[in-house]
Amino acid sequence: MSSRDLVFEIGVEEIPSAPLYAAVTQLKNRAEKALNDAHLSYGSIAVYGAPRRLALVVRDLADRQADVTLRHKGPAVKAAFDADGAPTKAAEGFARGKGVAVADLTTEETDGGSYIFAIVEQKGSATIDVLPTMLRDLAGAIEWPKSMRWGSGTDRFIRPVRWLVALFDETVVDVEYAGVKAGRTSSGHRFLGVPVEIPSADAYLESLTSVMVLADSDVRSAAIRNAVEAAGAKYGARAVIPEKTFAEVVNLVEWPTVGVGTFDEAFLAVPREVLEEAMESHQRYFPVEKADGSLAPHFIVVHNGDPARTDAIIAGHERVIRARLADAAFFYHEDLKQPLEAYVDQLSRIVFQEKLGSLGDKVLRIEALTRALAAQADAAPDDEAYAVRAAHLAKADLVTHAVVEFTSLQGLMGRYYALASGESEGVADAIVDHYRPKFAGDVAPRSLAGMLVSAADKFDTIAGIFAIGQAPTGSADPFALRRFGIGILTMMLDAGLKITLDDSIAAALGGYRDTLPNMDVEAVGADIKAFLLGRLEGIMRDRGHAYDTVTAVLAVAGDDPADALARAEALTAVRAEADAIEDLSVAFARASKLAKPELGVDADAALMGPEDSALAVALAHAEGASAEALARRDYAATLRILAELRPSIDAFFAGVLVMDPDESIRTMRLQLLNRFVRIFSEFADLGALAG
């Protein structure tokens, strides 16, 4: 079967950057499925996106669909044929619907009984006949954050569709979408190009390049990065290229040209982050950094205009950035006219949550909770003082001019303003760090003070939102409680924050005692604990621990996530050793099946025979040794001690009848087994292991 190339280009008004990335992925996935469902073989699929176009290119697409044999299941045999074996109307209707004779129907036995089947040989159609409907459906199936309808048509797209190109090699595919019929004419660059005839599908990219369009985003990306880096190097400096800004810029231009602008050095007195935010997020410029790490008074622009007019374009950008930086400088200097403390009172005018009071109320709760967490963590007096002061000031920058304008700088501006107000480095660092970790993989706060404020802030939000019945459901998590929970656990697991869940949850809920007097503290606390343990289970599973290992250790050590993780690591290591885990699991399983916890563990030594006494001695030794190992959190040693009980318990079972007819002896032996199980249960619930 011969093959040809296909190109399908949707030409539109400029598409925003982020939706364009999503559309490229969607179109590729949907095209793969559509071609496979249509039984059309192909070599490769590529999707190209640029501001004014979205294009699908399929290489080595078969000329025809493959012939297929289809098996259609019909009604049950007893419904298809009467008692005399004659076909019923059900059988006749089924055969007619599938285009076969009743005599050609087959009967097959399935798990559900006996049914009739129609075997239909379907000849493949010519690809050129299949493509019009397929391509139209692909265009209409793309999901956009917002779409529009224009003119009198009913089709919707993110921007008005202006042209379509659809070629199967040199042949135009007869497809229509959004009132536009496909041809071979594409549009070049909006300012630099002209309409261009695409001679064949394999000439698509080359044809667009001739009219100043780099349709391949990978090619555009490489060209932009190289040009931006070279522009920075001309000044003996380095271009600062945030990936988020860079990715956006790639989809804002079709024929990128790079230029360098300059701004007044006086603006460099403003914190670097403010300047970068103004340049990157607001204007999509790339800052320039000197060898010593400080900013240079330059910025790099990637524009989509005429390269010959770059100087004039840059002059326009310099006027824009001058105004932006002047505003930023004004906000910064206005904020410095009063100390950070002065902004705290203004937080009472900002609602945190309708039922939970203002941000000012939240600050008071965070301060109290920070003190409670500091006591749990046995924080040094300086660390506690830094943390409590930082908790008092942590949200103050939210009402400053700079943060109102540049919301992403919350915390960071608080640090600058704290230092300018004479606060210590420890307080200032804790203010900026209390938002960390912001996402999975983000760094934890750098100090204990920062971790205490961060945990207090996150626990307070989780407690309040759970208390008013708005816990996350499904994918809905408007208050980012899952992220907050993971942030707390990350600090406890990896950064050395030594607090426990039960006490922290109780302290957090205590802060709402006056605000929510009717709250069922016990029930809400249990829900929060379950929520956090769910996050902890996911983290531990992601770190390679089996589901039943996680269940076993969380049953015992869930209150202390770091301890639970250490136990899981030891148990996972032992489970990798077949003999060691067999010693543990077999010994525990035999004992736990017979144990009766209600009888206690105080076995009467006067009733013991030799085997009973031997087990009692082994248990006494293991009890003391394992308690010592558990106390120093040497869980590998704990598991070795437990495994060493295997010979004693085996000898016990081999030498005595546990369920002795004498009730007193039977009770004594069950009490020995209770003691055995209790020793194991101090480490984990080994009964949860699947084996």
C-alpha positions as CSV (number, residue, x, y, z in Angstrom):
1,M,0.0,0.0,0.0
2,S,1.4,3.4,-1.0
3,S,1.6,6.4,1.3
4,R,1.7,10.2,1.1
5,D,2.1,13.1,3.5
6,L,-0.7,15.2,4.9
7,V,-0.8,18.8,6.2
8,F,-3.7,20.4,7.8
9,E,-3.2,24.1,8.9
10,I,-5.8,26.2,10.7
11,G,-5.1,29.9,10.2
12,V,-6.4,32.2,12.8
13,E,-6.1,35.5,14.5
14,E,-3.4,35.5,17.2
15,I,-3.8,32.7,19.7
16,P,-2.6,33.4,23.3
17,S,0.5,31.5,24.3
18,A,-0.6,29.1,27.0
19,P,-3.7,27.8,25.2
20,L,-1.6,27.3,22.1
21,Y,0.7,24.9,23.9
22,A,-2.3,23.0,25.2
23,A,-3.9,22.9,21.7
24,V,-0.7,21.4,20.2
25,T,-0.8,18.6,22.6
26,Q,-4.5,18.0,22.2
27,L,-4.4,18.0,18.4
28,K,-1.5,15.4,18.4
29,N,-3.3,13.1,20.8
30,R,-6.6,13.4,19.0
31,A,-5.1,12.9,15.6
32,E,-3.3,9.7,16.7
33,K,-6.6,8.3,18.0
34,A,-8.6,9.4,14.9
35,L,-6.1,7.8,12.5
36,N,-6.0,4.6,14.5
37,D,-9.7,4.4,14.8
38,A,-10.0,4.9,11.1
39,H,-7.5,2.0,10.5
40,L,-5.1,4.4,8.7
41,S,-1.5,3.5,9.1
42,Y,1.1,6.3,9.2
43,G,4.8,6.9,9.8
44,S,4.8,9.9,12.2
45,I,2.7,12.8,13.5
46,A,3.9,16.3,14.2
47,V,1.9,19.3,15.3
48,Y,3.2,22.9,14.9
49,G,1.9,25.9,16.7
50,A,2.6,29.6,16.1
51,P,0.6,32.7,17.0
52,R,-1.5,32.7,13.8
53,R,-1.6,29.0,13.0
54,L,-2.0,25.4,14.3
55,A,-0.9,22.7,11.9
56,L,-1.0,18.9,11.8
57,V,1.6,17.1,9.6
58,V,1.3,13.3,9.1
59,R,4.2,11.6,7.3
60,D,3.7,8.4,5.2
61,L,0.0,8.3,5.6
62,A,-1.6,5.3,3.8
63,D,-3.5,5.9,0.6
64,R,-6.4,3.6,1.9
65,Q,-7.8,2.4,5.1
66,A,-6.9,-1.2,6.0
67,D,-9.6,-3.8,5.3
68,V,-11.1,-5.0,8.6
69,T,-13.2,-7.8,9.8
70,L,-15.9,-6.7,12.3
71,R,-17.7,-9.0,14.7
72,H,-21.1,-7.6,15.8
73,K,-22.8,-9.3,18.8
74,G,-26.5,-9.7,18.4
75,P,-29.4,-11.0,20.5
76,A,-29.3,-14.3,22.4
77,V,-29.9,-17.4,20.4
78,K,-33.1,-18.2,22.2
79,A,-34.4,-14.7,21.2
80,A,-33.1,-15.0,17.6
81,F,-34.7,-18.4,16.7
82,D,-38.0,-20.0,17.7
83,A,-38.5,-23.6,18.9
84,D,-38.4,-24.9,15.3
85,G,-35.1,-23.1,14.6
86,A,-36.7,-20.5,12.3
87,P,-35.2,-17.0,12.6
88,T,-37.3,-14.5,14.6
89,K,-37.9,-10.8,13.7
90,A,-35.1,-10.1,16.1
91,A,-32.6,-12.1,14.0
92,E,-33.9,-10.8,10.7
93,G,-33.7,-7.2,11.9
94,F,-30.1,-7.7,13.3
95,A,-29.0,-9.2,10.0
96,R,-30.6,-6.5,8.0
97,G,-29.0,-3.8,10.1
98,K,-25.5,-5.3,9.6
99,G,-26.0,-5.9,5.9
100,V,-25.7,-9.7,5.9
101,A,-28.1,-12.6,5.2
102,V,-29.7,-14.4,8.1
103,A,-28.0,-17.6,6.8
104,D,-24.6,-16.0,7.3
105,L,-25.1,-15.3,11.0
106,T,-23.0,-17.4,13.4
107,T,-23.6,-18.7,16.9
108,E,-21.1,-18.5,19.7
109,E,-20.9,-19.4,23.3
110,T,-19.8,-16.7,25.6
111,D,-19.6,-16.3,29.4
112,G,-23.1,-14.9,29.4
113,G,-24.7,-17.6,27.2
114,S,-25.2,-18.3,23.6
115,Y,-25.5,-15.4,21.1
116,I,-25.6,-14.7,17.4
117,F,-22.9,-12.8,15.7
118,A,-22.6,-11.0,12.3
119,I,-19.2,-11.2,10.7
120,V,-18.8,-8.2,8.4
121,E,-15.9,-7.7,6.0
122,Q,-15.4,-4.0,5.7
123,K,-13.4,-2.8,2.8
124,G,-11.2,0.2,3.5
125,S,-12.0,3.5,1.8
126,A,-9.6,5.9,0.0
127,T,-7.9,8.1,2.5
128,I,-8.8,11.2,0.5
129,D,-12.5,10.4,1.1
130,V,-12.0,9.8,4.8
131,L,-10.0,13.0,5.6
132,P,-12.6,15.7,5.1
133,T,-14.8,14.6,8.0
134,M,-11.9,13.6,10.1
135,L,-10.1,16.9,9.8
136,R,-13.2,18.9,10.4
137,D,-13.9,16.9,13.5
138,L,-10.3,17.4,14.8
139,A,-10.6,21.1,14.4
140,G,-13.9,21.2,16.2
141,A,-12.8,18.9,19.1
142,I,-10.0,21.1,20.4
143,E,-10.9,22.4,23.8
144,W,-10.1,26.0,24.7
145,P,-10.3,27.9,28.0
146,K,-12.6,30.3,26.2
147,S,-13.9,30.0,22.6
148,M,-15.9,32.3,20.4
149,R,-18.4,32.2,17.6
150,W,-18.3,34.9,14.9
151,G,-20.4,35.7,11.8
152,S,-23.5,33.6,11.3
153,G,-21.8,30.2,11.8
154,T,-22.1,27.9,14.7
155,D,-18.6,26.6,14.9
156,R,-16.5,27.9,17.8
157,F,-12.7,28.4,18.1
158,I,-10.5,30.5,20.4
159,R,-10.1,33.1,17.7
160,P,-11.7,33.6,14.3
161,V,-10.5,31.1,11.6
162,R,-9.3,33.0,8.5
163,W,-7.9,30.2,6.3
164,L,-7.4,26.5,6.0
165,V,-4.7,24.5,4.2
166,A,-5.3,20.8,3.7
167,L,-3.1,18.9,1.3
168,F,-2.6,15.1,0.8
169,D,0.7,15.4,-0.9
170,E,-0.2,17.8,-3.8
171,T,-4.0,17.2,-3.6
172,V,-6.2,19.6,-1.9
173,V,-8.5,17.9,0.7
174,D,-12.1,19.0,0.4
175,V,-12.6,20.0,4.0
176,E,-14.6,23.0,5.4
177,Y,-14.6,24.4,8.9
178,A,-16.0,27.6,10.4
179,G,-17.3,28.6,7.0
180,V,-13.8,28.4,5.4
181,K,-13.0,26.0,2.7
182,A,-9.5,24.5,2.6
183,G,-7.1,25.2,-0.2
184,R,-3.3,25.4,-0.6
185,T,-2.8,29.1,0.2
186,S,-1.4,30.0,3.6
187,S,-0.6,33.4,5.1
188,G,2.9,34.6,5.8
189,H,4.1,36.8,8.6
190,R,1.5,39.5,9.4
191,F,3.9,42.4,8.7
192,L,6.8,40.8,6.7
193,G,5.2,38.1,4.6
194,V,2.7,37.6,1.9
195,P,0.3,34.8,1.0
196,V,2.1,31.7,-0.1
197,E,1.0,28.7,-2.1
198,I,2.0,25.4,-0.5
199,P,2.9,23.1,-3.4
200,S,2.7,19.9,-1.4
201,A,2.5,18.7,2.2
202,D,6.2,17.9,2.5
203,A,7.0,21.5,1.5
204,Y,4.9,23.1,4.3
205,L,7.6,24.3,6.7
206,E,9.9,25.4,3.9
207,S,7.2,27.4,2.2
208,L,6.3,29.2,5.4
209,T,10.0,30.0,6.1
210,S,10.1,31.8,2.7
211,V,7.4,34.2,4.0
212,M,9.0,34.9,7.4
213,V,7.2,32.2,9.5
214,L,9.0,29.7,11.7
215,A,6.0,27.4,12.3
216,D,8.1,24.8,14.3
217,S,8.1,26.0,17.9
218,D,11.3,24.0,18.6
219,V,13.1,25.9,15.8
220,R,11.7,29.2,17.1
221,S,12.8,28.4,20.6
222,A,16.3,27.5,19.7
223,A,16.6,30.7,17.6
224,I,15.3,32.9,20.4
225,R,17.5,31.4,23.1
226,N,20.6,31.7,21.0
227,A,19.8,35.3,20.1
228,V,18.9,36.3,23.6
229,E,22.1,34.7,25.0
230,A,24.2,36.4,22.3
231,A,22.6,39.7,23.1
232,G,23.5,39.5,26.7
233,A,27.1,38.4,25.9
234,K,27.6,41.6,23.9
235,Y,27.5,43.5,27.1
236,G,29.9,41.1,28.9
237,A,26.9,39.9,30.9
238,R,24.4,37.1,31.0
239,A,20.8,37.2,29.9
240,V,18.4,36.1,32.7
241,I,15.9,33.7,31.1
242,P,13.1,32.5,33.3
243,E,11.6,29.4,31.6
244,K,8.0,30.5,32.2
245,T,8.6,33.9,30.5
246,F,10.7,32.2,27.7
247,A,8.0,29.7,27.0
248,E,5.4,32.4,26.6
249,V,7.6,34.5,24.3
250,V,8.2,31.5,22.0
251,N,4.5,31.5,21.2
252,L,4.2,35.3,20.8
253,V,6.3,35.6,17.6
254,E,6.5,33.9,14.2
255,W,9.8,35.5,13.0
256,P,11.7,36.5,16.1
257,T,14.1,39.4,16.2
258,V,16.1,40.4,19.3
259,G,17.1,43.8,20.5
260,V,18.5,45.4,23.6
261,G,17.1,48.3,25.5
262,T,18.5,50.4,28.3
263,F,17.0,52.0,31.4
264,D,18.2,54.6,33.9
265,E,20.7,53.2,36.4
266,A,18.9,55.0,39.2
267,F,16.2,52.3,39.0
268,L,18.8,49.7,40.2
269,A,18.3,51.1,43.7
270,V,14.9,49.3,43.7
271,P,15.1,45.6,44.8
272,R,16.1,43.4,41.9
273,E,13.0,41.2,42.2
274,V,10.7,44.2,41.6
275,L,12.6,45.2,38.5
276,E,12.6,41.6,37.2
277,E,8.9,41.2,37.8
278,A,8.1,44.4,35.9
279,M,10.3,43.3,33.0
280,E,9.4,39.7,32.8
281,S,5.8,39.2,33.8
282,H,4.4,42.5,32.6
283,Q,6.5,43.1,29.5
284,R,8.1,39.7,28.7
285,Y,11.5,41.2,28.6
286,F,14.7,39.4,29.7
287,P,16.8,41.2,32.3
288,V,20.6,41.2,32.0
289,E,22.9,40.2,34.8
290,K,26.5,41.3,35.4
291,A,29.3,38.9,36.3
292,D,28.9,39.8,40.0
293,G,25.3,38.7,40.0
294,S,23.8,42.2,40.1
295,L,21.4,43.5,37.4
296,A,22.7,45.7,34.6
297,P,20.6,48.6,33.3
298,H,19.6,46.7,30.1
299,F,16.8,44.5,29.0
300,I,16.4,42.2,26.0
301,V,13.3,42.3,23.8
302,V,12.1,39.6,21.4
303,H,9.8,41.2,18.9
304,N,7.8,40.1,15.9
305,G,8.3,43.2,13.8
306,D,10.5,44.2,10.9
307,P,14.2,43.6,11.8
308,A,15.1,46.8,10.0
309,R,13.0,48.8,12.5
310,T,14.5,47.2,15.6
311,D,16.0,50.5,16.8
312,A,12.7,52.2,16.7
313,I,10.9,49.3,18.3
314,I,13.4,49.2,21.1
315,A,13.0,53.0,21.6
316,G,9.3,52.4,22.1
317,H,9.9,49.6,24.6
318,E,12.3,51.9,26.5
319,R,9.5,54.4,26.9
320,V,7.2,51.7,28.2
321,I,9.7,50.2,30.7
322,R,10.7,53.6,31.9
323,A,7.1,54.2,33.0
324,R,6.8,50.7,34.5
325,L,10.0,51.0,36.5
326,A,9.1,54.5,37.6
327,D,5.8,53.2,39.0
328,A,7.7,50.3,40.7
329,A,10.2,52.7,42.2
330,F,7.4,55.0,43.5
331,F,5.6,52.1,45.1
332,Y,8.8,50.8,46.8
333,H,9.8,54.2,48.2
334,E,6.2,55.0,49.3
335,D,6.1,51.7,51.2
336,L,9.4,52.6,53.0
337,K,7.9,55.8,54.4
338,Q,6.6,53.8,57.4
339,P,7.8,50.7,59.2
340,L,6.4,47.3,58.3
341,E,4.7,47.1,61.8
342,A,2.5,50.0,60.7
343,Y,0.8,47.9,58.0
344,V,-0.3,45.1,60.4
345,D,-3.3,47.0,61.6
346,Q,-4.6,47.4,58.1
347,L,-4.9,43.6,57.8
348,S,-8.1,43.8,59.9
349,R,-9.8,45.4,56.9
350,I,-9.0,42.4,54.6
351,V,-11.3,39.3,54.7
352,F,-9.4,36.1,55.1
353,Q,-12.5,34.0,54.7
354,E,-16.1,35.0,55.3
355,K,-16.7,32.7,58.2
356,L,-13.2,32.9,59.6
357,G,-12.6,36.6,60.0
358,S,-10.0,39.0,58.7
359,L,-6.3,38.6,57.9
360,G,-5.8,40.5,61.1
361,D,-7.6,37.7,63.0
362,K,-5.5,35.1,61.2
363,V,-2.3,36.9,62.2
364,L,-3.3,36.6,65.9
365,R,-4.0,32.9,65.5
366,I,-0.7,32.3,63.7
367,E,1.2,34.1,66.4
368,A,-0.4,31.9,69.1
369,L,0.1,28.7,67.0
370,T,3.7,29.6,66.3
371,R,4.3,29.7,70.1
372,A,2.7,26.3,70.5
373,L,4.7,24.7,67.7
374,A,7.9,26.3,69.0
375,A,7.2,24.6,72.4
376,Q,6.6,21.3,70.6
377,A,9.8,21.6,68.6
378,D,11.8,22.6,71.8
379,A,13.0,25.7,69.9
380,A,15.7,27.8,71.4
381,P,14.6,31.1,72.8
382,D,16.1,33.1,69.9
383,D,14.4,30.8,67.4
384,E,11.0,31.2,69.1
385,A,11.4,35.0,69.4
386,Y,12.3,35.3,65.7
387,A,9.3,33.0,64.7
388,V,6.7,34.8,66.8
389,R,7.9,38.2,65.6
390,A,7.9,37.0,62.0
391,A,4.4,35.6,62.5
392,H,3.2,39.0,63.6
393,L,4.7,40.7,60.5
394,A,4.4,37.9,57.9
395,K,1.2,39.2,56.2
396,A,1.9,42.9,56.6
397,D,3.3,43.4,53.1
398,L,0.0,42.2,51.5
399,V,-1.3,45.8,52.0
400,T,1.8,47.5,50.6
401,H,1.8,49.2,47.3
402,A,4.4,47.0,45.8
403,V,2.7,43.7,46.6
404,V,-0.7,45.0,45.6
405,E,0.9,45.7,42.2
406,F,3.2,42.7,42.1
407,T,1.3,40.0,44.0
408,S,4.0,37.3,43.3
409,L,6.4,39.3,45.5
410,Q,4.5,38.7,48.7
411,G,6.8,37.7,51.5
412,L,9.9,38.8,49.5
413,M,8.9,42.5,49.9
414,G,8.1,41.8,53.5
415,R,11.7,40.8,54.0
416,Y,13.0,44.0,52.4
417,Y,10.6,46.1,54.4
418,A,11.5,44.3,57.7
419,L,15.2,44.8,57.2
420,A,14.6,48.5,56.3
421,S,12.5,48.7,59.5
422,G,15.4,47.4,61.6
423,E,14.1,43.9,62.1
424,S,16.8,41.2,62.5
425,E,17.9,38.9,59.6
426,G,16.2,35.9,61.4
427,V,12.9,37.6,61.4
428,A,13.2,38.9,57.8
429,D,14.2,35.5,56.5
430,A,11.3,33.8,58.3
431,I,8.9,36.3,56.7
432,V,9.8,35.4,53.2
433,D,10.3,31.7,54.0
434,H,6.9,31.2,55.6
435,Y,5.3,30.8,52.1
436,R,7.7,27.9,51.4
437,P,7.5,25.2,50.3
438,K,5.2,26.6,47.6
439,F,5.0,23.4,45.5
440,A,6.2,19.8,45.3
441,G,10.0,19.9,45.2
442,D,10.3,23.5,46.4
443,V,12.9,24.3,49.0
444,A,11.8,24.3,52.7
445,P,12.3,27.4,54.9
446,R,16.0,27.9,55.7
447,S,15.5,28.3,59.5
448,L,13.5,26.7,62.3
449,A,11.8,30.1,62.8
450,G,10.7,30.1,59.1
451,M,9.4,26.5,59.4
452,L,7.5,27.3,62.5
453,V,5.7,30.3,60.9
454,S,5.1,28.3,57.7
455,A,3.6,25.4,59.5
456,A,1.5,27.6,61.7
457,D,0.1,29.5,58.7
458,K,-0.7,26.3,56.8
459,F,-2.2,24.5,59.8
460,D,-4.3,27.5,60.6
461,T,-5.8,27.6,57.1
462,I,-6.4,23.8,57.0
463,A,-8.0,23.8,60.4
464,G,-10.3,26.8,59.6
465,I,-11.4,25.5,56.2
466,F,-12.1,22.0,57.5
467,A,-14.0,23.5,60.4
468,I,-16.5,25.3,58.2
469,G,-17.0,22.1,56.1
470,Q,-15.1,23.2,52.9
471,A,-12.5,20.4,52.8
472,P,-11.2,19.5,49.4
473,T,-13.5,17.2,47.4
474,G,-12.4,15.4,44.2
475,S,-10.3,17.8,42.1
476,A,-11.7,20.9,43.9
477,D,-9.3,22.4,46.3
478,P,-9.8,26.2,46.1
479,F,-7.8,26.9,49.2
480,A,-4.8,24.7,48.1
481,L,-5.1,22.6,51.3
482,R,-3.4,19.6,49.6
483,R,-0.4,21.7,48.8
484,F,-0.3,23.1,52.3
485,G,-0.6,19.6,53.8
486,I,2.3,18.4,51.6
487,G,4.3,21.5,52.6
488,I,3.9,20.7,56.3
489,L,4.8,17.1,55.8
490,T,7.8,17.9,53.7
491,M,9.2,20.1,56.5
492,M,8.6,17.3,59.0
493,L,10.1,14.6,56.8
494,D,13.0,16.3,55.2
495,A,13.8,19.6,57.0
496,G,13.9,18.4,60.6
497,L,10.7,20.2,61.9
498,K,10.1,18.1,65.1
499,I,6.4,18.5,65.8
500,T,3.5,16.0,65.8
501,L,0.3,16.0,64.0
502,D,-2.2,15.4,66.9
503,D,-0.8,18.3,69.0
504,S,-0.5,20.6,66.1
505,I,-4.0,20.0,64.8
506,A,-5.4,20.5,68.3
507,A,-3.5,23.7,68.8
508,A,-4.7,25.0,65.3
509,L,-8.3,24.2,66.1
510,G,-7.9,25.8,69.5
511,G,-7.4,29.1,67.7
512,Y,-11.0,29.0,66.3
513,R,-12.6,28.3,69.7
514,D,-14.1,31.8,69.9
515,T,-14.8,32.2,66.2
516,L,-16.5,28.8,65.8
517,P,-17.9,28.0,69.2
518,N,-20.1,25.1,67.9
519,M,-17.3,23.3,66.2
520,D,-17.0,19.5,66.9
521,V,-13.3,19.7,67.7
522,E,-12.9,15.9,67.9
523,A,-14.6,15.2,64.6
524,V,-12.9,18.0,62.7
525,G,-9.5,17.0,64.1
526,A,-10.0,13.4,63.0
527,D,-10.9,14.6,59.5
528,I,-7.8,16.7,59.3
529,K,-5.6,13.9,60.6
530,A,-7.0,11.5,58.0
531,F,-6.5,14.2,55.3
532,L,-2.8,14.6,56.3
533,L,-2.2,10.9,56.6
534,G,-3.6,10.5,53.1
535,R,-1.0,13.0,51.8
536,L,1.7,11.2,53.9
537,E,0.7,7.9,52.4
538,G,1.1,9.3,48.9
539,I,4.5,10.7,49.7
540,M,5.8,7.5,51.2
541,R,4.4,5.5,48.2
542,D,6.1,7.9,45.8
543,R,9.4,7.2,47.7
544,G,9.2,3.5,46.9
545,H,7.4,2.0,49.9
546,A,4.8,-0.7,49.3
547,Y,1.2,0.2,50.2
548,D,1.0,-2.4,53.0
549,T,4.4,-1.3,54.5
550,V,3.0,2.2,54.6
551,T,-0.3,1.0,56.2
552,A,1.6,-1.1,58.8
553,V,3.8,1.8,60.0
554,L,1.2,4.5,59.9
555,A,-1.0,2.4,62.2
556,V,1.6,2.9,64.9
557,A,3.6,6.0,64.0
558,G,1.2,8.2,62.0
559,D,1.4,11.0,64.5
560,D,5.1,11.5,63.7
561,P,5.6,11.4,59.9
562,A,9.4,11.4,60.1
563,D,9.3,8.5,62.5
564,A,6.9,6.7,60.2
565,L,9.2,7.2,57.2
566,A,12.2,5.8,59.2
567,R,10.2,2.7,60.1
568,A,9.0,2.2,56.6
569,E,12.6,2.5,55.3
570,A,13.7,-0.2,57.7
571,L,10.8,-2.5,57.0
572,T,11.2,-2.0,53.2
573,A,14.9,-3.0,53.5
574,V,14.0,-6.1,55.5
575,R,11.2,-7.1,53.1
576,A,13.9,-7.2,50.3
577,E,15.6,-10.0,52.3
578,A,13.4,-13.1,51.9
579,D,14.6,-15.0,54.9
580,A,14.5,-12.0,57.2
581,I,10.9,-11.0,56.4
582,E,9.8,-14.7,56.6
583,D,11.2,-14.8,60.2
584,L,9.2,-11.7,61.0
585,S,5.9,-12.5,59.3
586,V,5.7,-16.2,60.1
587,A,6.4,-15.6,63.8
588,F,3.9,-12.8,64.1
589,A,1.2,-14.5,62.1
590,R,1.3,-17.7,64.2
591,A,1.1,-15.8,67.4
592,S,-1.5,-13.1,66.4
593,K,-4.0,-15.7,65.2
594,L,-4.3,-17.2,68.7
595,A,-3.6,-14.1,70.8
596,K,-6.5,-12.7,73.0
597,P,-5.6,-9.1,74.0
598,E,-8.4,-9.0,76.6
599,L,-6.4,-11.5,78.7
600,G,-3.5,-9.2,79.2
601,V,0.2,-10.2,79.3
602,D,0.9,-11.1,82.9
603,A,1.5,-14.8,82.6
604,D,1.8,-16.8,85.8
605,A,5.4,-18.2,85.9
606,A,4.3,-20.8,88.4
607,L,2.2,-22.5,85.8
608,M,5.0,-22.6,83.1
609,G,6.7,-25.6,81.8
610,P,10.1,-25.6,80.2
611,E,8.9,-24.4,76.8
612,D,6.8,-21.7,78.3
613,S,9.7,-20.5,80.5
614,A,12.0,-20.5,77.5
615,L,9.7,-18.3,75.6
616,A,9.1,-16.0,78.6
617,V,12.9,-15.5,78.9
618,A,13.2,-14.8,75.2
619,L,10.4,-12.3,75.4
620,A,11.9,-10.5,78.4
621,H,15.2,-10.1,76.6
622,A,13.5,-9.0,73.3
623,E,11.2,-6.6,75.2
624,G,14.1,-4.8,76.8
625,A,16.4,-4.8,73.7
626,S,13.7,-3.7,71.3
627,A,12.5,-0.9,73.7
628,E,16.0,0.4,73.8
629,A,16.4,0.2,70.0
630,L,13.0,1.9,69.5
631,A,14.0,4.6,71.9
632,R,17.0,5.5,69.8
633,R,15.1,5.0,66.6
634,D,17.4,2.2,65.4
635,Y,14.7,0.4,63.5
636,A,17.0,-2.0,61.7
637,A,18.2,-3.2,65.1
638,T,14.6,-3.5,66.2
639,L,13.7,-5.7,63.3
640,R,16.7,-7.9,63.9
641,I,15.7,-8.4,67.6
642,L,12.1,-9.3,66.5
643,A,13.3,-11.7,63.9
644,E,15.5,-13.5,66.5
645,L,12.3,-14.6,68.3
646,R,11.4,-17.0,65.5
647,P,13.2,-20.0,67.0
648,S,11.7,-19.5,70.4
649,I,8.1,-19.2,69.1
650,D,8.6,-22.2,66.8
651,A,9.9,-24.3,69.8
652,F,7.0,-23.1,71.9
653,F,4.4,-24.1,69.3
654,A,6.2,-27.5,68.7
655,G,6.4,-28.3,72.4
656,V,3.1,-27.3,73.9
657,L,-0.6,-27.3,73.3
658,V,-1.6,-23.7,73.5
659,M,-5.3,-24.4,73.9
660,D,-4.7,-26.7,76.8
661,P,-7.8,-28.2,78.4
662,D,-6.7,-26.6,81.7
663,E,-8.1,-23.1,81.6
664,S,-5.4,-21.6,83.8
665,I,-2.6,-23.1,81.6
666,R,-4.4,-22.1,78.5
667,T,-4.7,-18.5,79.8
668,M,-1.0,-18.4,80.7
669,R,0.0,-19.4,77.2
670,L,-2.3,-17.0,75.5
671,Q,-0.9,-14.2,77.7
672,L,2.6,-15.2,76.5
673,L,1.4,-14.8,72.9
674,N,-0.2,-11.5,73.8
675,R,3.1,-10.3,75.1
676,F,4.8,-11.6,71.9
677,V,2.4,-9.7,69.7
678,R,2.6,-6.5,71.8
679,I,6.4,-6.4,71.3
680,F,6.0,-6.6,67.5
681,S,3.2,-4.0,67.6
682,E,5.4,-1.4,69.2
683,F,7.2,-1.2,65.8
684,A,4.3,-1.6,63.3
685,D,1.1,-3.5,62.6
686,L,2.7,-6.4,60.9
687,G,-0.7,-8.0,60.4
688,A,-1.3,-5.4,57.7
689,L,1.5,-6.8,55.5
690,A,0.1,-8.7,52.5
691,G,2.9,-11.3,52.7
